[in-house]
Amino acid sequence: MSLTDSTDSRSEKPVSILWGCELSSGRSSYTFQVPEEWHCEQQLVLRTICLGETARDEFHVVEVVAEDGDSRTPVPLATLKPSVLPTAMLAGLELTPPVTFHLRAGSGPVYVSGQHVSMLTLSSDEEDEEEEEEEEEAAEETPKKPPKGSGVRKGSAAKKRKLEKEDELRNSLAPEDPLPSKGRGAGRGRKAPKK
């Protein structure tokens, strides 16, 4: 029985790009697809669907058709109306391209937005280079700290001596008969009222 190395020398890194499209009476459908030469996993993560400021007060229905195999059934994503619900949050609905969005009802404009996520495959050499670049950037950003040792102790001893001298100076300049600490106006530069 022979053991084979099951670890792959490649890893995947997600790359996310902001994505969006506009649907209106002039362009009622939009197909999101990636070029065939991109040989990596692709996802479209939807975030929001919202009406534009010029949308009429009517129902706007947006549907999606995921073109997976033979199934091409349209699925409604949102029904929007400016006076009732101008925006719908989709909370990260993930779709695999190609995907077609269609404005089924209404004149728009309707904006669909999200993230286009690609899983880039890195070989072990590319991954090592990337880690080195990240380490160099981190080294440039972090300030150099002085080494721990006797230098820090000397500074703190000097500070203690300086504070002691300041205390001695204050004590020698303090009046022998201090002002009363209680009562109206005491300690504020006012004379205490005569009794």
C-alpha positions in Angstrom: 0.0 0.0 0.0 1.4 3.4 -1.0 0.6 6.7 0.6 0.0 9.6 -1.8 0.2 13.3 -0.9 -3.4 14.5 -0.9 -2.6 18.1 -0.3 -2.8 20.4 -3.3 -0.1 23.1 -3.8 -2.8 25.5 -4.7 -5.2 27.6 -2.5 -8.2 29.8 -3.3 -8.5 33.5 -2.4 -11.9 35.3 -2.7 -11.9 38.6 -4.6 -15.0 40.7 -4.3 -16.0 43.5 -6.7 -19.0 45.9 -6.3 -21.7 45.1 -8.9 -24.9 46.7 -10.0 -27.4 47.1 -12.8 -30.4 49.2 -13.8 -33.7 47.9 -15.0 -36.2 50.3 -16.7 -38.8 50.4 -19.5 -35.9 51.0 -21.9 -33.9 48.0 -20.7 -36.2 45.5 -18.9 -33.7 42.7 -18.6 -30.0 42.3 -17.7 -27.9 39.1 -17.8 -25.0 38.7 -15.5 -22.4 36.3 -17.0 -18.7 35.8 -16.8 -16.3 35.1 -19.7 -15.7 31.5 -20.4 -11.9 31.9 -20.2 -12.3 32.7 -16.4 -11.7 29.2 -15.0 -12.5 30.0 -11.4 -15.6 29.7 -9.2 -17.9 32.8 -9.6 -20.8 34.0 -7.4 -23.1 36.9 -7.5 -24.1 37.9 -3.9 -27.1 40.3 -4.0 -27.6 43.0 -1.3 -30.3 45.4 -2.3 -32.9 46.3 -4.8 -34.2 49.8 -4.8 -36.2 52.2 -6.9 -34.7 55.3 -8.5 -35.9 58.8 -7.6 -37.9 59.1 -10.9 -39.8 55.9 -10.4 -43.6 56.3 -10.7 -45.9 55.3 -7.8 -46.8 51.9 -9.2 -45.8 48.4 -8.4 -42.3 47.3 -9.8 -41.7 43.6 -9.8 -38.2 42.3 -10.3 -37.7 38.6 -11.0 -34.6 36.5 -11.5 -34.0 33.5 -13.8 -31.1 31.3 -12.8 -29.9 29.5 -15.9 -28.9 26.2 -14.3 -29.3 23.4 -16.7 -32.9 22.9 -18.0 -34.6 24.9 -15.3 -35.4 28.4 -16.4 -38.3 29.3 -14.0 -38.5 33.0 -13.1 -38.5 33.7 -9.4 -39.8 37.0 -8.1 -37.2 38.8 -5.9 -39.0 42.0 -4.9 -42.2 43.9 -5.4 -41.5 47.6 -4.8 -43.6 50.8 -4.7 -42.2 54.2 -3.9 -44.9 55.1 -1.4 -44.9 51.8 0.4 -41.5 49.9 0.0 -38.8 51.7 -2.1 -36.0 49.4 -1.1 -35.6 45.7 -0.4 -32.6 44.2 1.5 -31.8 40.7 0.2 -29.3 39.8 2.9 -26.7 38.1 0.8 -28.7 36.0 -1.7 -26.0 34.0 -3.6 -26.5 33.1 -7.2 -24.2 31.3 -9.6 -23.9 32.9 -13.1 -25.3 33.1 -15.6 -28.3 34.9 -14.1 -30.9 37.1 -15.8 -32.8 39.9 -14.0 -36.1 41.0 -15.5 -38.4 43.9 -14.7 -41.7 42.1 -14.9 -44.0 45.0 -14.0 -43.4 48.8 -13.6 -41.4 51.3 -15.6 -38.4 51.7 -13.3 -35.7 52.7 -12.8 -34.9 49.8 -10.4 -31.4 49.3 -9.2 -30.1 45.8 -8.3 -26.8 45.8 -6.4 -24.4 43.3 -4.8 -21.0 41.8 -5.0 -19.3 39.7 -7.7 -17.1 37.2 -5.9 -14.4 35.2 -7.7 -12.4 32.5 -6.1 -8.9 33.0 -7.6 -6.7 29.9 -7.5 -3.1 30.7 -6.3 -0.2 28.3 -6.7 2.1 27.9 -3.7 4.6 30.2 -5.3 2.1 33.0 -5.8 0.8 32.5 -2.3 4.3 32.8 -0.8 4.9 36.0 -2.8 1.6 37.4 -1.5 2.4 36.6 2.1 5.9 38.3 1.8 4.2 41.4 0.4 1.7 41.5 3.3 4.5 41.1 5.8 6.5 43.9 4.2 3.5 46.2 4.3 2.8 45.3 8.0 6.5 46.0 8.8 6.3 49.4 7.1 3.1 50.3 9.0 4.2 49.4 12.5 6.5 51.9 14.2 9.8 50.6 15.6 9.7 50.1 19.3 12.8 50.6 21.5 14.3 47.3 22.7 13.3 46.3 26.2 16.2 46.7 28.7 18.1 49.1 30.8 17.2 52.2 28.7 13.6 52.0 29.9 14.6 51.7 33.5 17.0 54.6 33.4 14.2 56.8 32.0 11.8 55.8 34.7 14.4 56.4 37.5 15.1 59.9 36.1 11.4 60.7 36.1 11.1 59.6 39.7 14.0 61.9 40.7 12.5 64.8 38.8 9.1 64.3 40.5 10.7 64.1 43.9 12.5 67.4 43.3 9.3 69.1 42.2 7.6 67.9 45.4 10.4 69.2 47.6 10.2 72.6 45.8 6.4 72.8 46.3 6.7 71.9 50.0 9.4 74.5 50.6 7.3 77.2 48.9 4.0 76.3 50.7 2.8 78.8 53.3 3.1 77.8 56.9 -0.6 78.7 57.6 -2.7 77.1 54.9 -6.1 78.5 54.0 -9.1 76.7 55.5 -10.4 74.1 53.2 -14.1 74.3 54.1 -16.6 77.1 54.0 -18.0 79.6 51.5 -15.4 81.1 49.3 -12.4 79.4 50.9 -9.7 78.5 48.6 -11.0 80.7 45.7 -9.1 83.8 46.5 -11.8 85.4 48.6 -11.5 86.4 52.2 -13.5 84.5 54.7 -16.5 86.5 56.1 -15.9 88.0 59.6 -17.9 86.4 62.4 
